Amino acid sequence: MAITAKDVQHLREMTGVGMMECKKALTQAEGDFDKAIEFLREKGLAAAKKKAGRIAAEGIIHTAICESCGDAVILEVNSETDFVAMSDKFKSFVADVAKVILKTKPVSVEDLLTKPYDDQLDVAAALQEKVLVIGENLKIRRFEIVKGGDDVLNVGYVHMGGKIGVLVSLKVDPAIRGNETVTELGRDIAMQICAMSPQYLNREAVPEDVLAKEREILMAQTLEEGKPEKVAARIVDGRIGKFYQENCLVDQAYVKDNKLSIAQHVAAVAKEVGGSIEIASFFRFEKGEGLAKREENFAEEIAKLAK
């Protein structure tokens, strides 16, 4: 069967794969589009394996909230380059994965990969297809799901095009859940978390071993300053208070009014709207944190392509 340029272009539009690869696939499949797509998928699996060892530390953080149930997700998907992370194809894929998470409620990334992405593919196969089409190693790194409800308001915030993402959950009276002032409070808290990077929600959330180590360090510093041991204990207590103010969200100074703590600001808004508000939880993801970055010489990369 003769393969026409129109056939090749049609397959390219269906898959996003290069013209030469589409022509080879159609030739191999003797003009059968379904077999050609399957051929490209199989090739995509091989391509994905070749790219799997390459560092994917760019990408984006994405948040999504279910309009009907209020459940929310924060998700990180990585690519090799920022250029790909900013592409519409990549962003669309990440948004689709978030929808899968909200619909199927996987318990881990490994579980997510087995969930249906569409009528034909599971998430793992869809990810491998994107590797073929985009041409970079891609990884779904992590996600967190937060339940919604009549007394829960989940608010997402994404900063700098996905470099940092925050998901904050407020426990509120159902009567004030839809109040715009409460929603604005959620956004302000999310921006606070983004900017100030608290490690814990409150003092009770600080692990005992972390607190003990901090006390040990502060005691050593205080004694090094020449303070007597009897006085040093009281000084350390005061400095532990500063540790809480820097690392616990509710104790942090509110960035829009540093005369108030976050706890005081929440209480003031609750009084204003006439209902109870409590910060239940938060997640803060920063793109690529803890991952090694790929370092390349752009001029050398262009020279390689030219050869």
QUIRAWO-V111191 format. One record per backbone hydrogen bond with DSSP energy under -1.0 kcal/mol. NH is the residue of the N-H (numbers start at 1). CO is the residue of the C=O. E is the energy in kcal/mol with one decimal. If there is no record, write none. Layout:
nh=NH co=CO e=E
nh=NH co=CO e=E
This chain:
nh=8 co=4 e=-2.0
nh=9 co=5 e=-2.5
nh=10 co=6 e=-2.2
nh=11 co=7 e=-2.3
nh=12 co=8 e=-2.2
nh=13 co=9 e=-2.3
nh=14 co=10 e=-1.7
nh=15 co=11 e=-2.0
nh=16 co=12 e=-3.5
nh=22 co=18 e=-2.2
nh=23 co=19 e=-2.5
nh=24 co=20 e=-2.3
nh=25 co=21 e=-2.3
nh=26 co=22 e=-2.5
nh=27 co=23 e=-2.3
nh=28 co=24 e=-2.6
nh=29 co=25 e=-2.1
nh=30 co=27 e=-1.1
nh=31 co=26 e=-3.0
nh=32 co=29 e=-1.6
nh=36 co=32 e=-2.3
nh=37 co=33 e=-2.6
nh=38 co=34 e=-2.1
nh=39 co=35 e=-2.4
nh=40 co=36 e=-2.2
nh=41 co=37 e=-2.3
nh=42 co=38 e=-2.6
nh=43 co=39 e=-2.3
nh=44 co=40 e=-2.3
nh=45 co=41 e=-1.9
nh=46 co=42 e=-1.4
nh=47 co=43 e=-2.6
nh=48 co=44 e=-2.7
nh=49 co=45 e=-1.8
nh=50 co=46 e=-1.9
nh=51 co=47 e=-1.9
nh=52 co=48 e=-1.1
nh=54 co=51 e=-1.9
nh=58 co=79 e=-2.5
nh=60 co=77 e=-2.0
nh=61 co=162 e=-1.7
nh=62 co=75 e=-2.7
nh=64 co=73 e=-2.1
nh=66 co=71 e=-3.2
nh=70 co=66 e=-1.7
nh=72 co=146 e=-2.8
nh=73 co=64 e=-2.5
nh=74 co=144 e=-2.0
nh=75 co=62 e=-2.7
nh=76 co=142 e=-2.6
nh=77 co=60 e=-1.9
nh=78 co=139 e=-3.5
nh=85 co=81 e=-1.7
nh=86 co=82 e=-1.5
nh=87 co=84 e=-1.8
nh=91 co=87 e=-2.3
nh=92 co=88 e=-2.7
nh=93 co=89 e=-1.9
nh=94 co=90 e=-2.4
nh=95 co=91 e=-2.3
nh=96 co=92 e=-2.1
nh=97 co=93 e=-2.4
nh=98 co=94 e=-2.2
nh=99 co=95 e=-1.7
nh=100 co=96 e=-1.9
nh=101 co=97 e=-2.3
nh=102 co=98 e=-2.3
nh=103 co=99 e=-1.9
nh=104 co=100 e=-3.0
nh=105 co=101 e=-2.3
nh=112 co=108 e=-2.4
nh=113 co=109 e=-2.1
nh=114 co=111 e=-1.2
nh=115 co=112 e=-1.7
nh=117 co=121 e=-2.8
nh=118 co=121 e=-1.8
nh=123 co=115 e=-2.4
nh=124 co=113 e=-2.3
nh=126 co=122 e=-2.3
nh=127 co=123 e=-2.5
nh=128 co=124 e=-2.0
nh=129 co=125 e=-2.1
nh=130 co=126 e=-2.0
nh=131 co=127 e=-1.8
nh=132 co=128 e=-1.7
nh=133 co=129 e=-2.6
nh=134 co=130 e=-3.3
nh=135 co=131 e=-2.0
nh=139 co=78 e=-2.2
nh=141 co=76 e=-1.8
nh=142 co=76 e=-1.3
nh=144 co=74 e=-2.0
nh=146 co=72 e=-2.8
nh=152 co=149 e=-1.5
nh=153 co=170 e=-2.7
nh=155 co=168 e=-2.7
nh=157 co=166 e=-2.5
nh=159 co=164 e=-3.2
nh=162 co=159 e=-1.0
nh=163 co=159 e=-1.3
nh=164 co=159 e=-1.5
nh=165 co=285 e=-2.8
nh=166 co=157 e=-3.0
nh=167 co=283 e=-2.5
nh=168 co=155 e=-2.6
nh=169 co=281 e=-2.7
nh=170 co=153 e=-2.8
nh=171 co=278 e=-3.4
nh=172 co=151 e=-2.2
nh=173 co=276 e=-1.5
nh=176 co=173 e=-1.9
nh=179 co=176 e=-1.5
nh=183 co=179 e=-2.0
nh=184 co=180 e=-2.6
nh=185 co=181 e=-1.8
nh=186 co=182 e=-2.1
nh=187 co=183 e=-2.1
nh=188 co=184 e=-2.6
nh=189 co=185 e=-2.6
nh=190 co=186 e=-2.3
nh=191 co=187 e=-2.4
nh=192 co=188 e=-2.1
nh=193 co=189 e=-2.5
nh=194 co=190 e=-2.3
nh=195 co=191 e=-2.5
nh=196 co=192 e=-3.1
nh=197 co=193 e=-1.7
nh=199 co=247 e=-1.4
nh=200 co=247 e=-2.4
nh=205 co=202 e=-1.0
nh=206 co=203 e=-1.4
nh=211 co=207 e=-2.2
nh=212 co=208 e=-2.6
nh=213 co=209 e=-2.1
nh=214 co=210 e=-2.2
nh=215 co=211 e=-2.5
nh=216 co=212 e=-2.2
nh=217 co=213 e=-2.3
nh=218 co=214 e=-2.7
nh=219 co=215 e=-2.6
nh=220 co=216 e=-2.0
nh=221 co=217 e=-2.3
nh=222 co=218 e=-2.4
nh=223 co=219 e=-2.6
nh=224 co=220 e=-1.9
nh=225 co=221 e=-1.2
nh=226 co=223 e=-1.6
nh=227 co=222 e=-1.6
nh=232 co=228 e=-2.8
nh=233 co=229 e=-1.5
nh=235 co=231 e=-2.0
nh=236 co=232 e=-2.7
nh=237 co=233 e=-1.8
nh=238 co=234 e=-1.8
nh=239 co=235 e=-2.2
nh=240 co=236 e=-2.4
nh=241 co=237 e=-1.3
nh=242 co=238 e=-1.1
nh=243 co=239 e=-1.8
nh=244 co=240 e=-2.2
nh=245 co=241 e=-2.0
nh=246 co=242 e=-1.7
nh=247 co=243 e=-2.1
nh=248 co=244 e=-2.7
nh=249 co=200 e=-2.8
nh=250 co=201 e=-2.2
nh=252 co=248 e=-1.0
nh=252 co=249 e=-1.1
nh=254 co=260 e=-3.0
nh=257 co=254 e=-1.3
nh=260 co=257 e=-2.3
nh=262 co=252 e=-2.0
nh=263 co=250 e=-2.1
nh=265 co=261 e=-2.3
nh=266 co=262 e=-2.6
nh=267 co=263 e=-2.1
nh=268 co=264 e=-2.0
nh=269 co=265 e=-2.2
nh=270 co=266 e=-2.5
nh=271 co=267 e=-2.0
nh=272 co=268 e=-1.9
nh=273 co=269 e=-2.3
nh=274 co=270 e=-1.2
nh=275 co=270 e=-2.0
nh=278 co=171 e=-2.0
nh=280 co=169 e=-2.6
nh=281 co=169 e=-1.4
nh=283 co=167 e=-2.2
nh=285 co=165 e=-2.6
nh=287 co=163 e=-3.3
nh=289 co=286 e=-2.1
nh=291 co=288 e=-2.4
nh=301 co=297 e=-2.2
nh=302 co=298 e=-2.2
nh=303 co=299 e=-2.1
nh=304 co=300 e=-2.1
nh=305 co=301 e=-2.0
nh=306 co=302 e=-2.3
nh=307 co=303 e=-1.6
